[in-house]
Amino acid sequence: MPKLSPRDAVRLYRVSRATLTKALSDGKISAEKNDAGHWQIDPAELARVYPARPTEKPGDRTEPEHVSRDKPGHKTAMDHDVIARLARAEAELTAEREKVKLLERHLDDVRRMLPPPDAKPRRRWWPF
């Protein structure tokens, strides 16, 4: 089988050009440069690293299944899990806010107990 150019390899194996270039520079994929300085990649090397993907035609794509949530009360187990985690996080947030308020009150009490700072400036060691 003839060797592939990076453009053909990107199209056939459906990886980004940046990914392919990085793999070539890191030595993850071995390839040769021809006389013009262009990469020539053996398809076996690409198949070793990247699985071949079938080429897609415009009509081949299927639409994903959409979950309808129009009905009230339509909850999945995942929704219940998220709701429970959200309630737990809100309770933790409320507890943390109460702790912060308590610490702020304690800090205000400590500030009131401290003597006020002197009004006159401190004397320096050097007179100038």
PLY file of the C-alpha trace (Angstrom):
ply
format ascii 1.0
element vertex 128
property float x
property float y
property float z
element edge 127
property int vertex1
property int vertex2
end_header
0.00 0.00 0.00
1.39 3.43 -0.84
2.37 5.75 1.95
0.00 8.51 2.97
0.50 12.24 3.22
-0.56 13.92 6.46
-3.63 15.35 4.69
-4.77 11.89 3.58
-4.00 10.42 7.01
-6.09 13.11 8.72
-9.01 12.48 6.38
-8.82 8.67 6.57
-8.18 8.28 10.29
-10.22 11.35 11.32
-7.71 12.87 13.73
-6.81 16.53 13.81
-3.75 17.70 11.94
-2.28 19.06 15.17
-2.65 15.65 16.84
-0.98 13.92 13.90
1.86 16.46 13.77
2.44 16.13 17.51
2.51 12.33 17.24
5.06 12.60 14.43
7.28 15.02 16.33
7.07 12.98 19.56
7.99 9.78 17.71
4.70 8.08 18.54
4.27 7.47 14.81
7.28 6.75 12.64
7.31 8.32 9.19
9.78 9.39 6.52
10.29 12.66 4.72
10.55 12.52 0.95
12.96 14.54 -1.19
10.65 17.56 -1.10
10.58 17.46 2.73
6.99 16.20 3.01
5.99 13.49 5.47
5.16 10.06 4.06
3.37 7.91 6.65
2.93 4.16 6.45
-0.75 3.22 6.94
0.29 0.35 9.24
1.81 2.91 11.63
-1.41 4.90 11.65
-3.49 1.74 12.17
-1.25 0.82 15.10
-1.96 4.12 16.87
-5.37 5.21 15.54
-8.24 2.87 14.62
-9.54 3.43 11.09
-12.92 5.11 11.01
-15.37 4.76 8.15
-15.83 7.83 6.03
-19.11 9.57 6.62
-21.55 10.52 3.91
-23.93 13.44 4.41
-26.99 11.19 4.89
-25.29 8.67 7.21
-25.68 10.63 10.42
-28.50 9.67 12.70
-30.08 12.05 15.13
-29.51 11.35 18.82
-32.48 10.30 20.86
-33.94 13.23 22.70
-35.36 12.83 26.16
-38.60 14.67 26.57
-39.01 16.46 29.86
-42.28 18.09 29.00
-44.20 15.96 31.46
-44.17 17.16 35.07
-42.86 14.60 37.49
-40.60 12.98 34.89
-37.52 12.50 37.03
-34.73 10.06 36.53
-32.48 8.58 39.18
-29.76 10.96 38.07
-32.07 13.93 38.66
-32.77 12.71 42.19
-29.04 12.33 42.82
-28.37 15.87 41.59
-31.19 17.26 43.70
-29.88 15.48 46.80
-26.33 16.72 46.18
-27.61 20.26 45.65
-29.58 20.17 48.92
-26.50 18.87 50.76
-24.32 21.62 49.24
-26.85 24.30 50.21
-26.93 23.01 53.78
-23.11 23.06 53.94
-23.09 26.59 52.54
-25.56 27.75 55.20
-23.44 26.16 57.94
-20.29 27.84 56.60
-22.02 31.22 56.50
-23.06 30.78 60.14
-19.46 29.94 61.06
-18.24 33.08 59.30
-20.76 35.23 61.17
-19.69 33.68 64.49
-16.01 34.29 63.72
-16.72 37.90 62.70
-18.53 38.48 66.02
-15.63 36.92 67.90
-13.17 39.13 66.02
-15.20 42.23 66.90
-15.17 41.19 70.58
-11.38 40.76 70.51
-10.95 44.16 68.85
-13.03 45.79 71.61
-10.89 44.16 74.30
-7.62 45.46 72.84
-6.40 48.87 73.99
-6.62 51.64 71.42
-3.41 52.46 69.61
-1.41 55.44 70.86
-2.18 58.72 69.19
1.42 59.95 69.06
3.78 58.40 66.51
6.51 56.04 67.62
9.97 57.47 68.04
12.43 56.31 65.44
15.91 55.09 66.17
17.65 57.56 63.85
16.87 61.23 64.32
16.83 62.13 60.62
0 1
1 2
2 3
3 4
4 5
5 6
6 7
7 8
8 9
9 10
10 11
11 12
12 13
13 14
14 15
15 16
16 17
17 18
18 19
19 20
20 21
21 22
22 23
23 24
24 25
25 26
26 27
27 28
28 29
29 30
30 31
31 32
32 33
33 34
34 35
35 36
36 37
37 38
38 39
39 40
40 41
41 42
42 43
43 44
44 45
45 46
46 47
47 48
48 49
49 50
50 51
51 52
52 53
53 54
54 55
55 56
56 57
57 58
58 59
59 60
60 61
61 62
62 63
63 64
64 65
65 66
66 67
67 68
68 69
69 70
70 71
71 72
72 73
73 74
74 75
75 76
76 77
77 78
78 79
79 80
80 81
81 82
82 83
83 84
84 85
85 86
86 87
87 88
88 89
89 90
90 91
91 92
92 93
93 94
94 95
95 96
96 97
97 98
98 99
99 100
100 101
101 102
102 103
103 104
104 105
105 106
106 107
107 108
108 109
109 110
110 111
111 112
112 113
113 114
114 115
115 116
116 117
117 118
118 119
119 120
120 121
121 122
122 123
123 124
124 125
125 126
126 127
